[in-house]
Amino acid sequence: MKTTTLILTITLTASLACCAFAKSAPEKERPIDLVICLDTSNSMDGLINAAKQKLWDIVNELATAKPKPHLRVALYAYGTPGFGAETGYVRKQIDLTDDLDAVYGKLTALVTNGGDEYVARVVRTSVMEQPWSAEKDALKIIVVAGNEPATQDRQFTTADVCKDAITRGIIVNAIYCGPATSREADGWRDVARAADGQFASIDQDRGTIVVSTPFDQRLAVLGGEINRTYLAYGVRGAEGRAMQTAADTSAAAASPAVFASRAVAKASGQYRNASWDLVDAMTRKDFDLAKVNEGELPAEMRAMTHDQRKAHLDAMAKKRAGVQQEINQLNAQRQKFIDEEMKKGGKSADKAFDAAMLRAIREQAVRKSFAFEK
């Protein structure tokens, strides 16, 4: 009888432990790989500025997807003579990465300069050289935007490169910066049609709408507070901290609304800095704090014992979670204010770059069994 009781006790204990582990297991994330290809010829300042203003809004929208996505973004520029004829006037700015500060840094550095715009070449290059996710349920998307005919490339056709893309499970969306009734728009429609994507025509100069709100100032303050919970370490520590600061500076210079959107992004699960921040790094299964060299730790942690270091990280993580919670609460009010202002003024963002991107991505994400809050 005692033996039976002991066996039952062990079995029950093991079952409870198993259940506890299951509850604490992290939610499995699903990959979203997004490659943005922007025309940087002379007439495209409006497009570039729209992308700079709205990157964080796009991130914030995708962060609401369920199941939780793991967003990686890459950036290409095309149409600048200095990129070289041998590349088809295409230049990769950054590979697919979840380091959104690095992406934003490359985006804000883009400048325009006249040249030939080879849509087929930039699509082909991004398809061939990016480290696309190999997971079956990954959402893999290219968004290419420009204002010249999509058929200028004499070496590669859009039909061939788009067929190759969709064969690899990569959707290509085409955004034409001009009227939908233009003859040139037809070539852009063909790009989207050939790769199971969506076509949109936008007004690059007047389509983007930025609404300032009474909550932006407090969100800016919270964006600064959350920075102080980051503990830079390792060979990338100083660089990561510098990129975070530079991205803050660029967003603040753009407008209070852009800076507020960036603060909201910092409160999302898509703002990841495990390569240089100890608090984020601690969430990774393969990270071992004990293996970090003392000289690579933040100065204030070097004299601590191992247990003190863990307690310090836990305290910073708790503080960050509190700031993120306040940001998310404020953002709910901010978004309600924006929606009301848009309705009150009869404004529409339908012709905006970010709206065109999000319409396409949301529809394609839903086809991949993602769901959105609204």
C-alpha positions in Angstrom: 0.0 0.0 0.0 2.8 2.4 0.9 4.6 1.5 -2.3 1.4 2.2 -4.3 0.9 5.5 -2.5 4.6 6.5 -3.2 4.2 5.6 -6.9 1.0 7.7 -7.1 2.7 10.6 -5.3 5.7 10.5 -7.7 3.4 10.3 -10.7 1.2 13.2 -9.6 4.3 15.3 -8.8 5.7 14.6 -12.2 2.4 15.4 -13.9 2.1 18.7 -12.0 5.7 19.6 -12.9 5.0 18.8 -16.5 1.9 21.0 -16.5 3.9 23.8 -14.9 6.5 23.5 -17.5 3.9 23.6 -20.3 2.4 26.8 -18.8 5.8 28.5 -18.6 7.0 27.4 -22.1 7.3 30.4 -24.3 4.8 31.0 -27.1 6.1 29.6 -30.4 6.7 32.5 -32.8 6.0 32.4 -36.5 8.4 34.1 -38.9 7.5 37.1 -41.0 10.3 38.1 -43.4 9.7 41.5 -45.0 12.0 42.9 -47.6 11.4 46.6 -48.6 12.7 47.8 -51.9 12.6 51.6 -52.5 13.3 53.6 -55.6 15.9 56.2 -54.7 15.9 58.1 -58.0 15.6 61.9 -58.0 11.8 62.1 -57.9 11.3 59.8 -54.9 11.9 62.0 -51.9 8.3 61.7 -50.9 8.4 57.9 -50.8 11.6 57.8 -48.8 10.3 60.3 -46.3 7.0 58.4 -45.9 9.0 55.2 -45.2 11.1 57.0 -42.6 8.0 58.4 -40.9 6.0 55.2 -40.9 8.4 52.3 -40.3 7.5 52.2 -36.6 3.8 52.3 -37.3 4.2 49.3 -39.6 6.1 47.5 -36.9 3.5 48.3 -34.3 0.7 47.0 -36.5 2.5 43.7 -37.2 3.2 43.4 -33.5 -0.5 42.9 -32.8 -0.6 39.7 -34.9 -1.5 36.4 -33.4 0.3 34.0 -33.1 3.2 36.2 -32.1 5.3 36.9 -35.1 9.1 37.1 -35.3 9.6 40.0 -37.6 12.7 40.4 -39.7 13.2 43.3 -42.1 15.6 43.9 -44.9 16.1 47.0 -47.0 17.2 47.6 -50.6 17.6 50.8 -52.6 17.5 50.9 -56.4 17.7 53.4 -59.2 20.9 55.3 -58.1 23.7 55.5 -60.7 26.4 55.2 -58.0 25.2 51.7 -57.2 26.8 50.6 -60.5 25.5 49.2 -63.8 26.9 45.7 -62.9 24.3 45.4 -60.1 21.5 46.8 -62.1 21.7 50.0 -59.9 20.7 47.9 -56.9 22.2 48.1 -53.4 21.4 46.0 -50.4 21.3 48.3 -47.3 20.8 45.6 -44.7 20.0 41.8 -44.7 17.0 40.4 -43.0 17.3 41.2 -39.3 15.2 41.7 -36.2 17.5 44.6 -35.2 15.0 47.3 -36.1 17.3 50.1 -34.9 19.8 49.0 -37.5 17.1 48.9 -40.2 15.9 52.4 -39.2 19.5 53.7 -39.3 19.9 52.5 -42.9 16.5 53.9 -43.9 17.1 57.4 -42.5 20.5 57.5 -44.3 18.9 57.0 -47.8 19.2 59.9 -50.2 17.8 60.2 -53.8 19.8 60.5 -57.0 18.6 60.1 -60.5 19.1 56.9 -62.5 17.5 53.8 -64.1 15.0 51.9 -62.0 15.2 48.1 -62.6 12.3 46.6 -60.7 13.1 43.1 -62.0 16.7 43.3 -60.8 15.9 44.5 -57.3 13.3 41.7 -56.9 15.6 39.1 -58.3 18.5 40.2 -56.1 16.4 40.2 -52.9 15.0 36.7 -53.7 18.4 35.2 -54.5 20.6 36.7 -51.7 18.5 37.0 -48.6 18.6 34.4 -45.9 14.8 33.7 -46.1 13.2 31.6 -43.4 13.1 27.9 -44.2 10.0 27.3 -41.9 7.0 26.0 -43.8 4.6 28.5 -42.1 6.8 31.5 -42.6 5.3 34.6 -44.3 7.8 35.8 -46.8 7.1 39.2 -48.5 8.8 41.6 -50.8 7.4 45.2 -51.2 8.8 47.1 -54.1 7.9 50.7 -54.7 8.7 53.2 -57.5 7.3 55.6 -60.1 8.9 54.6 -63.4 7.9 51.7 -65.8 8.6 48.4 -64.1 9.9 46.9 -67.4 13.1 48.9 -67.9 15.5 46.0 -67.1 16.7 44.4 -70.4 18.5 41.5 -68.8 15.7 40.1 -66.6 11.9 40.3 -67.0 9.5 40.9 -64.1 7.5 37.9 -65.2 10.4 35.5 -64.8 11.8 36.9 -61.5 8.3 37.0 -60.0 7.5 33.5 -61.1 10.8 32.4 -59.4 9.8 34.3 -56.2 6.4 32.7 -55.8 7.9 29.3 -56.6 10.0 29.8 -53.5 7.0 30.9 -51.4 7.9 34.6 -51.6 5.0 37.1 -52.3 5.8 40.3 -54.2 3.7 43.4 -53.7 4.0 46.3 -56.0 3.4 49.9 -55.0 3.3 52.4 -57.9 3.8 56.0 -57.0 1.4 57.6 -59.5 -2.2 57.4 -60.7 -3.7 54.0 -61.1 -5.0 55.0 -64.5 -1.5 55.6 -65.9 -0.2 53.3 -68.6 2.9 52.6 -66.5 0.7 51.3 -63.7 -0.1 48.2 -65.8 3.5 47.0 -65.5 3.3 47.3 -61.7 0.0 45.4 -61.7 1.7 42.6 -63.6 4.5 42.4 -61.0 2.0 41.8 -58.2 -0.2 39.5 -60.3 2.8 37.2 -61.2 3.9 36.7 -57.6 0.5 36.4 -55.8 0.9 39.9 -54.4 -1.2 43.1 -54.3 -0.9 46.2 -56.4 -1.5 49.7 -55.0 -1.1 53.2 -56.4 -0.2 55.9 -54.0 0.4 59.7 -53.8 3.9 59.7 -52.4 3.9 63.5 -51.7 0.5 64.0 -50.2 -0.8 60.5 -49.1 1.0 60.2 -45.8 -0.9 61.5 -42.8 0.8 62.1 -39.4 -1.5 63.0 -36.5 -0.1 64.6 -33.4 -1.8 63.7 -30.1 -1.8 64.9 -26.5 -0.1 61.6 -25.5 3.0 62.0 -27.6 5.0 64.0 -25.1 4.5 61.5 -22.3 5.3 58.6 -24.7 8.5 60.4 -25.6 9.5 60.5 -21.9 8.7 56.9 -21.5 10.7 56.0 -24.6 13.7 57.6 -22.7 12.9 55.8 -19.5 12.8 52.4 -21.2 16.3 53.1 -22.6 17.6 53.2 -19.1 16.6 49.6 -18.6 19.0 48.4 -21.3 22.3 46.9 -20.1 24.8 47.0 -22.9 27.3 44.2 -22.9 29.8 42.4 -25.1 31.4 43.4 -28.4 28.2 44.9 -29.7 27.2 46.8 -26.5 28.5 50.2 -27.4 27.4 49.9 -31.0 23.9 48.8 -30.0 23.5 51.6 -27.5 24.7 54.2 -30.1 22.2 52.9 -32.7 19.4 53.1 -30.2 20.3 56.7 -29.4 20.7 57.6 -33.1 17.3 56.1 -33.9 15.7 58.1 -31.1 17.3 61.3 -32.4 16.1 60.6 -36.0 12.6 59.8 -34.9 12.4 62.9 -32.7 13.7 65.1 -35.5 11.0 63.7 -37.9 8.1 64.7 -35.6 6.6 64.1 -32.1 4.2 61.6 -33.6 7.0 59.5 -35.1 8.9 59.6 -31.8 5.8 58.5 -30.0 5.4 55.6 -32.5 8.9 54.6 -31.9 8.3 54.5 -28.1 5.3 52.2 -28.8 7.5 49.9 -30.8 9.9 49.6 -27.9 7.0 48.2 -25.8 6.2 45.6 -28.4 7.7 42.1 -28.7 9.2 43.0 -32.0 11.8 45.3 -30.5 14.7 42.9 -29.8 18.2 43.6 -28.8 19.5 40.4 -27.4 22.8 40.8 -29.3 23.8 43.7 -27.0 21.3 44.0 -24.1 21.6 41.6 -21.2 17.9 41.9 -20.3 16.8 40.7 -23.7 19.6 38.2 -23.9 18.4 36.5 -20.7 15.2 35.5 -22.5 17.2 33.3 -24.9 17.5 29.6 -24.1 21.1 29.5 -25.3 22.3 32.4 -23.1 24.3 31.8 -19.9 25.1 34.9 -17.8 27.9 33.0 -16.1 29.8 32.7 -19.4 29.9 36.5 -20.1 33.4 37.8 -19.4 33.5 40.2 -16.5 35.1 42.8 -18.8 32.2 42.7 -21.2 29.6 43.4 -18.5 28.3 46.9 -17.7 30.6 48.7 -15.3 28.1 48.7 -12.5 27.8 44.9 -12.6 31.5 43.9 -12.6 31.9 43.9 -8.9 28.7 42.0 -8.2 28.5 38.3 -7.4 26.6 36.0 -9.8 23.5 36.1 -7.7 23.6 39.9 -7.4 23.9 40.1 -11.2 20.9 37.9 -11.8 18.9 40.0 -9.2 20.0 43.2 -11.0 18.8 41.8 -14.4 15.5 40.7 -12.9 15.0 44.2 -11.4 15.7 45.8 -14.8 13.4 43.4 -16.6 10.6 44.2 -14.0 11.2 47.9 -14.5 11.1 47.6 -18.3 7.8 45.6 -18.1 6.3 48.4 -16.0 7.3 51.1 -18.5 6.0 49.0 -21.4 2.7 48.5 -19.7 2.3 52.3 -19.3 3.3 52.8 -22.9 0.7 50.3 -24.1 -2.0 51.9 -22.0 -1.2 55.3 -23.3 -1.0 54.1 -26.9 -4.6 52.7 -26.7 -5.8 56.2 -25.8 -3.5 57.7 -28.5 -4.8 55.4 -31.2 -8.4 56.2 -30.2 -7.6 59.9 -30.5 -6.0 59.4 -34.0 -9.0 57.4 -35.2 -11.4 60.2 -34.0 -9.3 62.9 -35.6 -9.2 61.1 -38.9 -12.9 60.6 -38.9 -13.6 64.2 -37.8 -11.5 65.7 -40.5 -12.7 63.3 -43.2 -9.1 62.3 -43.7 -8.1 59.1 -45.5 -4.7 57.4 -45.6 -5.7 55.1 -48.4 -3.1 56.7 -50.8 -0.3 56.5 -48.2 2.7 54.3 -48.5 2.3 52.7 -45.1 -1.4 52.1 -45.7 -0.7 50.3 -49.0 2.0 48.1 -47.3 -0.2 47.2 -44.4 -3.2 46.3 -46.5 -1.1 43.9 -48.5 0.7 42.4 -45.5 -2.4 42.0 -43.3 -4.3 40.2 -46.1 -1.4 37.9 -46.8 -0.8 37.3 -43.1 -4.5 36.3 -42.7 -4.0 33.8 -45.5 -1.2 32.3 -43.5 -3.5 32.0 -40.5 -2.4 35.1 -38.6 -5.1 37.2 -36.9 -5.0 40.9 -35.9 -6.6 42.7 -33.0 -8.5 45.1 -35.3 
